[in-house]
């Protein structure tokens, strides 16, 4: 993402190489159906793991009994 924002010659060259890599990756997937199905299966497994972890995190947040008051950070005002 950064290489597409920067305007230096090196950033432009890197961005072009990234686009070429994605084009080759897409061409490989189109040519090889087995590879495509394996990647889809792997993607599904990763999504299941992320959903499981997010559900666990949500459950932890919902089961919090009481939240401790936070200590204020930064400059403190002193009243006279």
Protein Blocks (a to p, Z undefined) as FASTA:
>chain_A
ZZmmpmcfklmmmmmmmmmmmmmmmmmmmmmmmlmmmmmmmmmmmmmmmmmmmmmmmmmm
mmpmbdcddddedjddddZZ
